[in-house]
Amino acid sequence: MSAVLQRAQAGAETLTGSETMLEAVRAIARGPLMAMVDEIDRAGTYPDAIMRALGQAGAYRAQTSLDGNPDFVAAIQAVAEVSRVCGATGFMVWCQAACTLYMEQSGNPALIGQALERHVAGDALGGTALSNPMKAMTGIEQMLLKARKVADGYVVSGTLPWVSNLGSGHYFGAAATVIDSDVPAHEIMFMVPCDDPAIELRECPSFAGMEGTGTWGVRFTGFFVGAERLIADPVRPFLDKVRASFILLQVGMGLGVTQGAIDTMWDVEQQLGHVNQFLDDRPSELQSELDTLTLRTFALARILSAGEAVPLLDVLDVRAHASELALRSAQSALLHQGARGYLLSSSVQRRVRESHFVAIVTPALKHLRREMAKLSNPVMPS
Ligand SMILES: Cc1cc2nc3c(=O)[nH]c(=O)nc-3n(C[C@H](O)[C@H](O)[C@H](O)COP(=O)(O)OP(=O)(O)OC[C@H]3O[C@@H](n4cnc5c(N)ncnc54)[C@H](O)[C@@H]3O)c2cc1C
């Protein structure tokens, strides 16, 4: 983050404790995380100790109401600080944050209280399987999980192709369509422990990047959802409640990957500035665009923290801009670094792949543009 933004962030709106949390997050990101970033990316090692240490540092707590008002600015910054060093781990911080949202907003006594405390402390880790439901509910694809009503709950079957931040002892929020209910078709959302006997984690094919994210295919065979696991029934009003936070927290990934790319342009400025000056998207230009985008994101995050309604079009717009800026910055970093950046071991190579992920993970750039077009033109057919 630039000095301009650090000063803005240190302003009156910063909640007590957030700066201490961010300092601890930066220390983890630039210390132990930096030391194993290649191992995460190339060998696919899941950074379990780092994910837990970030919880101890308070990275997952800032967005909650456990200590008073939530501080979404600090929560987004935590995602950005981690993503600046490692996009894969930054994505998992977001997965944990999305799961935090589901638990806290569920109001279910089994998912708040001690369970939420353990989760935000990093003692328990979780993910989110809402890519498919988010797309299904806006008409892009069909729901993959189907639920059947039984006497004391629901039974769910189906397969999800990829869910991240999973492992033994982890859990994730998912949603299914109820297919044979007496009431009109509706969806339910629920928590899924990975170790339940009805759940099978299946290895995914190798990805171009984002290895080490604990990403698995998940098969459900008669998974039981009782009251203790229920996050929302029905789901649509719940999604309307969490959508802005879900998307805005993700912006942190784009901000961090962009900042990391800009950092690597400055690394070669002294040596290559005399020729790099002829390139487009120079680091100072990108930094200024990033700072403006960050300030816009923080302004929306402050509205969220105050518990007020955030204009969804603005949220989609900053998320789309973060994708585009990450793509342009990673590409420009490669051009600035030249052959150094073309080494397989270069952070620049890794960041190009991370920027691609920021643009394809749900909501992908194409979905964002579709939703923005629909909101700007309500008569457009879905
Ligand atoms: C590394 C990684 C981690 C992810 N982690 C999560 C997560 O934690 N939670 C989550 O909900 N989603 C996760 N996703 C899914 C992601 O958010 C997108 O939904 C996914 O990349 C599909 O994007 P799309 O909508 O652009 O679909 P498109 O690429 O346009 O494809 C359309 C549909 O086909 C399916 N599809 C395409 N290729 C394949 C394939 N090879 N095998 C099976 N189905 C396929 C897609 O899932 C999608 O439903 C992850 C994806 C990746 C690559």
The ligand as a Gaussian input file, in Angstrom:
#p B3LYP/6-31G(d) Opt

LIG

0 1
 C       -8.389000     -23.247000      -8.368000
 C       -9.863000     -23.019000      -8.240000
 C      -10.440000     -22.882000      -6.993000
 C      -11.811000     -22.694000      -6.867000
 N      -12.353000     -22.597000      -5.619000
 C      -13.689000     -22.472000      -5.479000
 C      -14.285000     -22.421000      -4.179000
 O      -13.622000     -22.446000      -3.135000
 N      -15.639000     -22.335000      -4.106000
 C      -16.430000     -22.289000      -5.202000
 O      -17.658000     -22.224000      -5.058000
 N      -15.887000     -22.300000      -6.448000
 C      -14.554000     -22.390000      -6.607000
 N      -13.999000     -22.405000      -7.865000
 C      -14.885000     -22.206000      -9.039000
 C      -14.765000     -20.781000      -9.610000
 O      -15.250000     -19.806000      -8.705000
 C      -15.581000     -20.683000     -10.902000
 O      -16.931000     -20.950000     -10.638000
 C      -15.080000     -21.652000     -11.937000
 O      -13.751000     -21.313000     -12.219000
 C      -15.968000     -21.648000     -13.185000
 O      -16.019000     -20.377000     -13.688000
 P      -17.075000     -19.871000     -14.762000
 O      -18.348000     -19.494000     -14.124000
 O      -16.384000     -18.823000     -15.529000
 O      -17.443000     -21.121000     -15.598000
 P      -16.993000     -21.502000     -17.060000
 O      -15.528000     -21.708000     -17.080000
 O      -17.617000     -20.536000     -18.011000
 O      -17.700000     -22.926000     -17.179000
 C      -19.121000     -23.115000     -17.134000
 C      -19.457000     -24.237000     -16.181000
 O      -18.737000     -25.439000     -16.494000
 C      -18.042000     -25.905000     -15.367000
 N      -16.736000     -26.436000     -15.761000
 C      -15.863000     -25.879000     -16.607000
 N      -14.768000     -26.648000     -16.710000
 C      -14.956000     -27.708000     -15.922000
 C      -14.189000     -28.853000     -15.578000
 N      -12.981000     -29.067000     -16.099000
 N      -14.695000     -29.710000     -14.708000
 C      -15.904000     -29.512000     -14.165000
 N      -16.689000     -28.467000     -14.446000
 C      -16.221000     -27.582000     -15.308000
 C      -17.859000     -24.685000     -14.472000
 O      -17.787000     -25.031000     -13.082000
 C      -19.085000     -23.866000     -14.748000
 O      -20.120000     -24.263000     -13.911000
 C      -12.637000     -22.600000      -8.023000
 C      -12.050000     -22.726000      -9.286000
 C      -10.697000     -22.936000      -9.414000
 C      -10.112000     -23.071000     -10.792000

